[in-house]
Amino acid sequence: MAAAGIIGAAIGVILLIIIAYILTGTTLISAETMANAQKDVTLQNEARLGTNIAFNSGEKVIEGSRLNFSVTNSGNEVISDFDYMDVFTYNTSGLLHYSYDKYTLGETGNWSITRFDNDFIHPNQLDPGEKMWISAAFLGENPYKVQIVTSNGVYASAVI
């Protein structure tokens, strides 16, 4: 009978050690996950603060049912995720949203990049100081205002 008490105590100690490892491991994983999430948010905020775009005055032209304009990266971050950028135009009917389409040029409701100026460092990316030309196809009446929004929420607006 004395052996049963010793075995029971040993099993109890082993279970306590296993539970302590599980709780410690869970706490460490949770802390690491939280620290990584805070780091990611900080990096996104730094990128947003370093991102700035500007319309070039006098370079907004309506040709038929297309709006052509140029945008300059006036920040210090490279802009390359065009799939997540949006273009909006405003006319008397309201707001029109355009999605990025790098394959077809001319479909209504889409915008495309027609060219980059001085694109030497990172080809097909908008580096600081570089200019890109955008064409957006619209349907209906001419827009009077255009807005472009980057993937991290930085935007620029201009009256046409």
C-alpha positions in Angstrom: 0.0 0.0 0.0 2.9 2.4 0.7 4.0 2.0 -2.9 0.6 3.2 -4.2 0.9 6.5 -2.3 4.4 7.0 -3.8 3.2 6.2 -7.3 0.2 8.5 -6.9 2.4 11.3 -5.6 4.8 10.8 -8.5 2.0 10.9 -11.1 0.7 14.1 -9.4 4.1 15.7 -9.6 4.4 14.7 -13.3 1.0 16.2 -14.1 1.9 19.4 -12.3 5.1 19.7 -14.3 3.2 19.0 -17.6 0.6 21.6 -16.8 3.4 24.1 -15.8 5.1 23.6 -19.2 1.8 24.0 -21.1 0.9 27.2 -19.2 4.4 28.6 -19.6 4.5 27.7 -23.3 1.1 29.2 -24.0 2.1 32.4 -22.2 5.4 32.6 -24.2 3.6 32.0 -27.5 1.0 34.6 -26.7 3.6 37.2 -25.7 5.6 36.5 -28.9 2.5 36.8 -31.1 1.5 40.0 -29.4 5.0 41.5 -29.8 5.1 40.5 -33.5 1.7 42.1 -34.1 2.8 45.3 -32.4 6.0 45.3 -34.6 3.9 44.8 -37.8 1.6 47.7 -36.9 4.6 49.9 -36.2 6.1 49.0 -39.5 2.8 49.7 -41.3 2.5 53.1 -39.6 6.1 54.0 -40.5 5.4 53.1 -44.1 2.2 55.2 -44.1 4.0 58.2 -42.6 6.7 57.9 -45.3 4.3 57.5 -48.2 3.1 60.6 -50.1 1.7 61.1 -53.6 0.9 64.2 -55.5 -0.9 65.0 -58.7 1.1 67.0 -61.2 -0.7 70.3 -62.0 -1.8 70.7 -65.6 -1.3 67.0 -66.3 -4.9 65.9 -66.0 -6.6 65.4 -69.4 -9.9 63.9 -70.5 -9.7 62.3 -73.9 -13.1 60.9 -75.0 -14.1 58.5 -72.2 -10.6 58.3 -70.7 -9.1 60.3 -67.9 -5.3 60.5 -68.2 -3.2 62.0 -65.4 0.2 61.7 -63.7 1.1 61.1 -60.1 4.5 61.7 -58.5 5.8 59.8 -55.5 6.8 62.7 -53.2 7.4 60.5 -50.1 10.3 58.3 -49.2 8.6 54.9 -49.6 8.5 52.8 -52.8 5.0 52.3 -54.0 4.6 48.9 -55.8 1.4 47.3 -54.7 -0.8 48.7 -57.4 -3.4 45.9 -57.1 -4.5 47.4 -53.8 -4.6 51.0 -55.0 -7.9 52.6 -55.9 -8.9 55.5 -58.1 -12.1 57.4 -57.6 -13.7 60.1 -59.7 -16.6 62.3 -58.9 -19.2 63.7 -61.3 -22.7 65.0 -60.8 -24.0 61.4 -60.6 -21.7 60.7 -57.6 -18.7 58.6 -56.9 -17.1 56.2 -59.3 -14.6 53.5 -58.2 -11.9 52.2 -60.5 -9.9 49.0 -59.9 -6.4 48.4 -61.1 -6.0 46.3 -64.2 -2.5 45.7 -65.5 -3.5 43.5 -68.4 -6.2 45.4 -70.3 -6.2 49.1 -71.1 -9.6 50.7 -71.8 -12.2 48.7 -69.9 -14.7 50.9 -68.1 -14.3 51.0 -64.4 -10.6 50.1 -64.5 -7.4 52.1 -64.3 -4.0 51.2 -65.8 -0.5 52.5 -65.7 0.5 53.7 -69.1 4.1 54.6 -68.4 6.7 55.5 -65.7 9.0 58.5 -66.2 12.7 58.2 -65.0 12.1 54.6 -63.9 15.7 53.5 -63.4 16.1 52.1 -59.9 13.1 49.6 -59.5 11.4 49.0 -62.8 7.6 49.2 -62.8 7.6 50.5 -59.2 7.0 54.1 -58.2 10.2 55.1 -56.4 10.5 58.4 -54.6 10.7 61.3 -57.1 9.4 59.2 -60.0 6.2 59.9 -62.0 3.7 57.5 -63.4 1.0 58.1 -65.9 -2.5 56.6 -65.3 -5.4 56.1 -67.6 -8.9 55.5 -66.2 -11.8 54.6 -68.5 -15.2 56.1 -67.4 -18.7 55.8 -68.6 -21.1 58.7 -68.8 -20.4 62.3 -68.1 -17.0 63.8 -67.5 -15.6 63.7 -64.0 -14.8 66.9 -62.2 -12.6 65.5 -59.4 -10.1 62.6 -59.2 -8.7 60.9 -56.1 -6.0 58.1 -55.9 -5.6 56.0 -52.7 -2.5 53.9 -51.9 -2.7 50.5 -50.3 -1.9 52.0 -46.9 -4.5 54.7 -47.0 -2.5 57.7 -48.2 -4.4 59.6 -50.8 -4.3 62.6 -53.1 -7.2 64.5 -54.7 -7.3 67.0 -57.5 -9.9 68.9 -59.4 -9.8 68.3 -63.2 
